[in-house]
Each structure stands twice: as C-alpha cells, then as structure tokens.
C-alpha cells in the first residue's frame, strides 16, 4: 500500500492539511488492520492501559512505521543529494545556487529560489532546498 501512497511524493506533496490528513488516515487504517485492533481509544478494556487502547499512533510506533510526511522529507533529501552529486541528470543549475553568505549550518547549503506564486513556492526545488538546508552536517557525506 505504501508504494501507492508515496507515488510521485517527491515532486508532489500536498500542502493543504486536509489532504495530508487524508493520506495519513489511510496509513493509520492500515496500522489498525495489521494489528487487528479496531477498538476506539475511548473504549474500555481491562487488558490494555487507557492511553494505548486503539491508538493508531501507538500501533504505528510498535510496527516501526514513520508518518508519511517524514518519509516524503527523507525521499526529497535523498533526491536532492542525487541531483547535487550528478547522479540524476536534470537541468537543476538554475535552482541550485550555493549559499555563500551563511556561516551557520553545513557547507552544502543552497539559496532558496524566490517566487511570487504559491504554486512555485510549494514546488520541488524551493521545498526540497529548505529541507536540505536544515539537515545536520553529520548527516551529509563528505564531498570527494
């Protein structure tokens, strides 16, 4: 099911919270299905503590599943690495301008392209560059 939810998530990411909640709801239902626990959090059973009964969040943690938003961020960061290191040939130099002014963060930061339209500000490069620039330097491999 995850391949269906994550299809094209690198270039398309919902911005409206109701769309994000719809995608996350699918994964939460899948967690209930996998754990075979359809009880509601407010239902009372004797065997489980009140705080963990029927909680899809707890079920997802027990299954080792991360939320889809985090997986999208990870996939975007990996794609940015591949583009920045020439592993994927796309005409990116227009958008990938090294940031030479900032003294904080890692040395592989990029300038965020300016845009007047929300559609552009929420498109692949501006969003992914923000994610990339926030990465810790210990997560980035050394440049060769």
N, C-alpha and C positions, 0 to 999 in steps of 0.2 A: 504494500500500500504506500509506503514512503516514496518509492520512485514516482508514483502518480502525484503525490502532494508536492514533491520537490522538482517536478519537471519544469525546466526553464526558470527556476527560482533565482538563478544567478543574475539574470538580466531582468526578470520581472519579480518585483516584490510588492505585495500590497501595502499601500500607505494608510488606507482607512482602517481604523481599529475594528470596525465591524467585519471587514474582510479577513483581517488577521485572526480574529476570534473564531470565524467560521472554519478556517484551516486548522487552527489549534483544536477546535471541538472534534474534528474528525480523528485526530490523534488521541484525544482523551477518550473517545468512544472505543478506539482500538485498544487502548490500555485496559479499559473495563472488560472488553471481550477476551483479551489474552489472559487476564487474571480471573476471568469468570466471576466478577463481582459487580453486580448491577444494583447493589443497595445504594440508597441515598445517604449522604453524610449525616442527615438528621435522624436516620432510622436507629433504633436502639437494639443492639445485640449484646449478648453477655460476653462473647469471646474476644471482641476487639475493643481497644480503647476508643473513646468517643472521638478523639481528634483525628484518627486514621480511618475510621469507617467510611467506605465508599468514596474516598478522595482520589480522583484521577491523578492529581499531582503526586501524591504518595505512591500510587501504583507506578507512575512513570519513573519515579526515582528508584523504586525497587527493581524495575525492569532495566534500569540503566539508560533510559531514553532521555535525550535532551529535548527542549522545546524546539519547534521548527524554526523559530526566529534565530536562535543561536546557530543552528545548522546552516541557515542561509548566510549568516555572517561569516562562518568558517569557510563555506564554499566560495564566497566572494573574496575573502583574503587569499585563499589558495589560487584563485583565478588571477588576482592582481599580481601575485608572485610570478605566476607563469607568464603573464604579459610583460611584466617588468624585466624578466630574465630571458626574453626572446623565445620561450618555449611555445608560445602561440603567436603566430604572425597575424596581427591585426594593425590597422593604421592608428595606433594609440599615441604617437608622439605629440599630437595636438593637445591631448588631455594630460599627458604625463610630464609635467614640468617640475623638475626637482625644486624643493623648497630650500633655498639657501639662507633665508633670513632667520629662521627659528633656531635657537640654541638648545631647546628642550626636545626630549624625545629621541628617537633613533635617527640615524643619518640617511635613511632611505625614504624620507617624507616627501610628499608631493603637494604642490599648490592645488587647492580646490578650484576647479573652473567656475567662473561666475556665470550666472544665468538669471534671466528675469522671469522665466516661465516655470511654474511648479513642475510641469512635466519633465523639464530638463534637470531641475534641482533634485528630483527624485529618480533620475535615470542611473544607469550603471556606474559611470565614472565618478560623478560627484559623491554618490552614496558610498561607493567602494573606497574611494580615496579617504573619506572621513574614517571609515573602519580601519583602513591600513595605517593611517597616521596615529591612531590611538593604540596600536599594538605596542607591546613592550619590546624593548630591544633584545631581550633574552629569547623572544620567540622567533626572531628573524635569523636566518642563517647568515654566516659571514659571506661577504661578496668575495668572489675569487678573481 
